[in-house]
């Protein structure tokens, strides 16, 4: 859930910056690029705790995924080393 919370916070910041720029009267295609850059900067400075939590959760997912892959590789290597079985 930390990844979802971090994503939602960053999306909310982007939409808020976009809305503020739109209300100021900046109605150009460049407003999206400017909002993206400003929102990235604000979220980088304002959300370090959420970012660390989301990164830790993603690392956990990757570690569990790699553990399953390594187990499957070890099983395949064992089958290759033992050679084909004869009936």
C-alpha positions as CSV (number, residue, x, y, z in Angstrom):
1,X,0.0,0.0,0.0
2,X,3.0,2.3,0.5
3,X,3.7,2.3,-3.3
4,X,0.0,3.2,-4.0
5,X,0.1,6.0,-1.3
6,X,3.3,7.4,-2.8
7,X,1.9,7.3,-6.4
8,X,-1.4,8.9,-5.2
9,X,0.5,11.7,-3.4
10,X,2.7,12.5,-6.4
11,X,-0.3,12.4,-8.7
12,X,-2.2,14.8,-6.4
13,X,0.8,17.2,-6.3
14,X,1.0,17.1,-10.1
15,X,-2.8,17.8,-10.5
16,X,-2.6,20.6,-7.9
17,X,0.3,22.3,-9.6
18,X,-1.4,21.9,-13.0
19,X,-4.6,23.4,-11.6
20,X,-2.7,26.4,-10.1
21,X,-0.9,27.1,-13.4
22,X,-4.2,26.8,-15.2
23,X,-5.9,29.3,-12.9
24,X,-3.0,31.7,-13.3
25,X,-3.8,31.7,-17.0
26,X,-1.0,29.6,-18.4
27,X,-3.0,27.6,-20.9
28,X,-0.3,26.3,-23.2
29,X,1.0,22.8,-24.0
30,X,4.1,23.7,-22.0
31,X,2.0,23.9,-18.9
32,X,2.1,20.1,-18.6
33,X,5.9,20.0,-18.8
34,X,6.2,22.8,-16.3
35,X,3.7,21.1,-13.9
36,X,5.6,17.9,-14.2
37,X,8.9,19.5,-13.3
38,X,7.5,21.6,-10.5
39,X,5.5,18.6,-9.1
40,X,8.6,16.4,-9.2
41,X,10.6,19.0,-7.3
42,X,7.9,19.5,-4.7
43,X,7.4,15.7,-4.2
44,X,11.1,15.1,-4.0
45,X,11.4,17.7,-1.2
46,X,8.1,17.0,0.6
47,X,7.8,13.2,0.4
48,X,11.1,11.6,1.4
49,X,9.5,9.3,4.0
50,X,6.8,8.0,1.6
51,X,9.5,7.5,-1.1
52,X,11.7,5.4,1.3
53,X,8.7,3.3,2.3
54,X,7.6,2.7,-1.3
55,X,11.2,1.8,-2.2
56,X,11.4,-0.7,0.7
57,X,8.1,-2.3,-0.4
58,X,9.3,-2.6,-4.0
59,X,12.6,-4.1,-2.8
60,X,10.6,-6.7,-0.9
61,X,8.5,-7.6,-4.0
62,X,11.7,-7.9,-6.1
63,X,13.4,-10.0,-3.5
64,X,10.5,-12.5,-3.3
65,X,10.3,-12.6,-7.1
66,X,14.0,-13.3,-7.4
67,X,13.8,-16.0,-4.7
68,X,11.2,-17.9,-6.8
69,X,13.3,-17.6,-9.9
70,X,16.4,-18.8,-8.2
71,X,14.6,-21.8,-6.8
72,X,13.3,-22.7,-10.2
73,X,16.8,-22.3,-11.7
74,X,18.2,-24.5,-9.0
75,X,15.6,-27.2,-9.7
76,X,16.3,-27.0,-13.4
77,X,20.1,-27.3,-12.8
78,X,19.6,-30.3,-10.6
79,X,17.5,-32.0,-13.3
80,X,20.2,-31.3,-15.9
81,X,23.0,-32.6,-13.6
82,X,21.2,-35.8,-12.8
83,X,20.7,-36.5,-16.5
84,X,17.7,-38.0,-18.1
85,X,15.9,-40.7,-16.2
86,X,15.3,-44.0,-17.8
87,X,12.1,-46.0,-17.3
